[in-house]
């Protein structure tokens, strides 16, 4: 690989970029590459994460780049069982950006921080000449505290675990695509962009056996399940009939030739728990407005040739592969 391609931003292309260049050079071979990394200074467990946001359009049904930036970082911390505490906010702004738009985005970001009891403690601002960035890019980094005896990681996944999804899939990707000028369709779908800290904390307090969590962002459920299955060396078998998909999302995907399993989400996550806890997990999830469509979608089995297998509605089996490249550029 001599030149970077747009397809290196997600799916198999990103996997290639990480494994061939970034991970070897930066010395990250022993990392599991989960949503946040754990650090243990003086016996205290700290979760740390960072992410950059380049979404277009900046405002979409259900959110904007400001809300997305803080929700994304909060959710990445939650996926390791951390309680988010502080974030940084770095802005790269294009000359000529409308200040009213900037104010709207920053107010949206701050509103989520206030609601989630998170402090913005540092940041940076750069203004670049017109045409050198598309209006505004945002980077947020976050730190969370992991309480004693919490251990949520892909390493903990076991054969027999139930695979549970917190809600219906594909909302974010379809909501964003519906607002892009080059797509000839309209939709009433709103993004699922939402902070997950309250939901996840409630689950952790009430369910002692949560093994792993992951939010299904870029590449959707297909990418996340493949990444996790390869890390723990098991096969995840999921059932098509149990995967919740809004009919409007399904219609849009059919129109565009997209697989809902590969569409990004921004407030929907996957859980791995011992089977005996699965019904209680569903009960807790469905007590939240954002999780009314939570469902047990599959189970963990011994490795069986492929990382992820889908049992179709008619009983056949289909291999679910990691999406090939960046299907939906700048979706987050």
N, C-alpha and C positions, 0 to 999 in steps of 0.2 A: 504494500500500500504506500504509494508515493504522494498522493494528494488526498486531502480530506474531502469526503462527499457528504451531501445532505443526509444520505441514508445512514451515516455513522452516528446520527443523533438519537437513534432508538433501535430496539430489537436486535437482530443479528449483527447489523452494522455497528451498533454501539458496543456489543459484546466483543467484536473483533478489535475495535479501537482500544477498549479497555485492556484486553488480554495481550495484545501485541505491542502496545506502546505505553499506555498510561500506567498500568499496574507494575510492569517490570521496571520502568525507570524510577517510579516513586517508591518502590519497595513495599508494595501492598499485597504480596502473594498470600500471606497468611490471614488476610481479612475476609470476612464472609460477605462484605459489601451489602449490609442491611441498610435500612432507612436512616439509622443513626448509629454512631459508634460509641462504645462504652469506655470510659476512662475512670481510673480508680485512684485519685490522689488521697493519700492519708486514710485509706479505708472507706472513703465515701464514693458511692457510685454516681458518676455524672454521665449523662448522654449528651452528645454534641452532633449537630447536623448543619449542613449548608445547602442552599439551592438557589438557582438563578431562574428568573422568569422573563420570558420574551414573547408572551402570548399576543396573538393578533386575532380579532380586534381587542383593544384594551378594555372595552366594556362589552359584556355579553349577558344573556339572560341568566340571572342568578348571581351575578358578581362582576368583578373587574380585576385588573392586575394587582391592585392593592390588597383586596380581600384574598385573592389567590395566593399571593406571596406569603402572607402570614399564616393562612390556613395550611398551606403545604408544609411549612416548617413545624408548626404545632403538631400536625399529624405524623410527620416523620419521627418526632420525639416520642409520641404516644405509642408508636408501633414497637418500641422497646420497653414499654411499661413505665416510661418516665413522666413526671409531672412537669410540663413546660413552665419555665420561670422567666427567662430573659431572651431577647432577640436583638440582633443588629439589623440595620436597614441601610443598604447602599443603593444609590440611585445613579444611573447613567442617563442623562437627559439630552435630547436633541435641541439645538438652537431653533427657536421658533415655536416650541411647544406652548400650547395655550395654557396659561397659568390657572385658569378656572378648572381645566381638566386635571392638572397636577393636584390642585387642592382637593378635588373630588376623590381622586385615587388615594391620597394621603389620609383623608378623613375616613375612608372606607377601611384602610389598613388599621388605623388607630382604633376604630370602633370594635374590630375583632379582638385587638389586644386588650382593650378595656373589658370586654365581655368575658374574655378567657383569663383575666387576671395575670397578664403578662406585661412585663416592663420592657420598653425599648431603651437600651442603655448605651448604645453607640451607633455610629453610622458614617456614611461618606457620601459626598455628592460630586459628580463630574458633569460638566456641560461640554458637549462636543459639537463641531460644526455641522450644519444642516446636511443631511444625507449620510452621515457617518454612523447613525443609529436610528432605528425606527421609533421615534417619539420618546419612549421610555423603556428601559430595562431595569429590573429590580433584583438585587441579591439580598437574601435574608439568611442569617445564621442563627441557630438557637441552642440554648442550653437547658436541660431538664434534670431534675433530681430523681434518682431511682431509689425507692425506699427499700429497707432491708428485706432480704429473702425474696425479692422479685427477680426472676430470671426468665425473660421472654426472648426467645431466639430461634432461628431456623434450626439450630443444632439440636433443639429439644423435640422436634417432630418425631413421632413414633408410629410404627405400623398399627393400624386400627383407629388412628385419630379421625374424628369427623372434620370435614372441611366445611366451614360455614361462611356465607357471605352476608354482609350487613344490610344489603339493599339491592335494588335493581341496578343493572349495569348500563354503561354507555351514555349516560345523560350529559356529562360534561362535554365530551367530544362532539356529540351531535348538536348541542346547544351552541357551541362555538362555530361549528361549520355552517350552521343555519344563518349566521350573521356575516359570513364572508361574501364579498361581492362576486367571487368567481364560482359560487355554487348556486345553481338555479332551483333552490327549494326553500320553503319556509317551514318553520316548526314552532310549536308552542312549548317545547321542552325547555326546562330550566336546568342549568348545571347543578350538580349535587355538591358544589363547593361549600364546605362547611367544616368548622373545627370539630375534631373528634374527641377532645380531651375529656369532656364530661361523660360521654358514652363509654369510652375505654376505661376510665377510672371506676365507673360503676361496675363494669364487668370484672375488673381485676379484684375489686373488694369482695364481690359476691361469688366469684368462681375461682377456686384455688388452683385449678389445674390447667390454666391457659398455657399452651406450649409455644405458639408463635402467632404473630400478627404481621400483616403487610397491607398497606393501602395500594389499591390497584390503579396506579396513575398511568404514566406513559406506557403504551403497549398493552394496557388493560389487563384483564384477568389472565389471558393467554401468556403474556410475557412474565408476569409475576409468578404464576404457578410453575412455569418452566425453570425460571431462575432458582426458585426454592427447591424444586424436585432435584435439580442437578446438584445443589449444595448438599442436601441430606441423603442423596443416592437412593431415593425411593421413587415409586410411581404414584401419581395422584390420579385416581379414577373418579371422574365427575359425570353427573347425569344431566343430559340436555333438558329434560322435563322439569328439573328442579332449579334451573338457572332463571332468576327473575329478570325479565326484560319488558319494559314498557312498550305497549303496542306501537306508539308513535316512534320510539327509537328503532324498533324492529322494522317499521315501514321505511324509515329514512335509510337504514342500513341496506335494506333490499334495493332501494332506489339507487343508492350510491355504489352498490357492489361491495359493501364492507361487512366484516364479521363483528358482531357486537362484542365478542370475547376479546377483540384486539383494540377496542375503543377506550380511550382514557377516561378515568373517573377522578374526582377530586374530593370525595367525601364518603367513599365506599371502600370497605376493607375486608380482608379475608382472615379468618381465624382457624387455628388448628387446636382442637381440644380433645381430650379423651371422650369416647363415645357416650359414656354415662353422664357427662355434663351437657350434652348438646341440646336437650330440650329446655333446660334451665337457661342456657345461653340465649335461645330464641325468645323465651319469655322476657328476659331482661332487654334484649334488643328492641323488641316490639313495644316496649313501654316508651320508646323515643319516637317522635314524629318522623325523623329521617330514616328510621329502620323498620317501617311497617312491612316491607317486602323481604325481610331477612329470611334466609333459607339454608337448609343443609344441602349442599350441592354435591358432596362426594365423600370419599374416604382415602386414607393412605394405605397402600398395599406394598408388598415386596416389589423391588425393581423388576419390571417386565418389558424389557426391550426399549420402551419409550418413556420419557419423563411424565407426560400427561396424556391420558386417554379419555375420550368422551364417549359415553354410551348414548347413542342417539335415541330419539323417541320411538323408532321402530325396532330398537334392540341391537342395531349394528354398532361397531366400534370405529371411531375416527381418531386419528392422531392429531393432537393439538400442538402445533409447533410455535416457537417464538416468532413473532411477526418479523418479516423480512424487510428491515430498514425502517425509515421514518414514513409511516403511512399518512400521518396527519402532522405535518411540520408546524411548529410554533403553537402547539395546543396547550402549553403550560409555560 
